[in-house]
């Protein structure tokens, strides 16, 4: 039975469309600029751009203690509702204790150039595996990723 945890972050000074683009179509480019220690290589394996069905390859950097490269597929992509869901297929946290995971981002415009990000992780862990530390690490990484992207976009907006 799948479990679920959530994280909420507010992006001050970053409008919803800018953040949406940074998490979707410009994901790899923005991530490499915003958090170079997080990703050493990223590429689209299937598809022309980041959209529904796209298969991505992410090779993590030194900021991600011993994570093997991850293949993930976009299984939900709703530009109108600003909802994006990635399914982990192989590598990454799947090699550390997860048997299944989905990461969903839901963006909401809260006015005044602010965007609320609701991130959720739906997951299953290996049987008889205490994943508390793994979940803590996963959420630290997720928070770091979002924080770096938001900070990058805020700084870019100021320039």
GIFENBEL-V395242 format. One record per pair of residues at least 24 apart in sequence whose C-alpha atoms are under 7 Angstrom apart, sorted by the first residue. I is the first residue (numbers start at 1). GAP is how many residues later the second one is. Records with the same first field share a line. If there is no record, write none. Layout:
BEGIN
I = GAP / GAP
END
This chain:
BEGIN
1 = 123
2 = 120 / 121 / 122
3 = 119 / 120 / 121
4 = 116 / 117 / 118 / 119
5 = 115 / 116 / 117
6 = 113 / 114 / 115
7 = 111 / 112 / 113
8 = 109 / 110 / 111
9 = 107 / 108 / 109
10 = 104 / 105 / 106 / 107
11 = 103 / 104 / 105 / 139
12 = 101 / 102 / 103
13 = 100 / 101 / 141
14 = 99 / 100 / 101 / 139 / 140
15 = 98 / 99 / 100
16 = 91 / 92 / 93 / 99
20 = 62
24 = 26
25 = 24 / 25
30 = 119
31 = 118
34 = 114 / 115 / 118
35 = 113
37 = 24 / 25 / 26
38 = 24 / 25 / 26
51 = 26
52 = 24 / 25
67 = 25
68 = 24
82 = 24 / 25
83 = 24
97 = 28 / 29 / 34
98 = 25 / 26 / 27 / 28
99 = 25 / 26 / 27
100 = 24
END
